[in-house]
Amino acid sequence: MNKELLKKLQVEYDDLMDKISKAWPAAGNSEIPDAQRQLIGIQAKAMETYAQVLAIRIHLLEK
């Protein structure tokens, strides 16, 4: 069970990190309206927070 959950969390973490790496440059794009850039930044920060939680869960399952 733990191995399956660990694999699932790792895939989710990798996908999330990919989304984060794309979100931050979009948040800095001056061609996008300010309100939309702020929303993208908020979403990227929320994804980073969730990624930290996933990293902790993965670490605990690996023990």
N, C-alpha and C positions, 0 to 999 in steps of 0.2 A: 504493500500500500504506500509506504513512504517513498519508495523509488518511483512509483507512478506519479505521485503528487509532486515530487521533486522535479521530475522531467517536465510536467505540465507547468509548474511555476517558472522553471528556467526558460521555457519557450515563451511564456507570457512576459517575462522580464526582458528577454531579447527583443521581442516585438515592441515593447514599450520604450526601450532605449532607442530603437530605430525611429519611432514617432517623435521622441523628445529631440533627437538630433535634427529632425526636419522642422520642428515647431519653433525652436529658438531663432533660427535665421529668418523665418517668416515673421516673427514678432519684431524683428529689427528692420524689416523692409519698409522704407519710407514711402513707397508707392501705395501702400495699403492705408486706408483711413485709420486715424488714431484709435477710434473706438474698437475697430476690429483687431488692431495690433495689441491693444490692451487685453482683449478677450483671449487672443492666442497666447499671450504671455501668462495670463492666469491659468489657462489650461495646461501649458507646459510646466508651470510650477506645481500644479496639482499632480500631473503625471510623475514629476520627479519625486514628490512626496510618496506617492504610491509605490514607485520603483524602490525607494528606500525600505519601505515595509516589506516588499517582496524579497529584497536582498537579505533582510533579517530572517524572514521565514525560511529561505533557502539555506542560510547558514545554520539555523537551528536543526533543520532536517538532515543536514550533512553530518551532524555529530553522531 
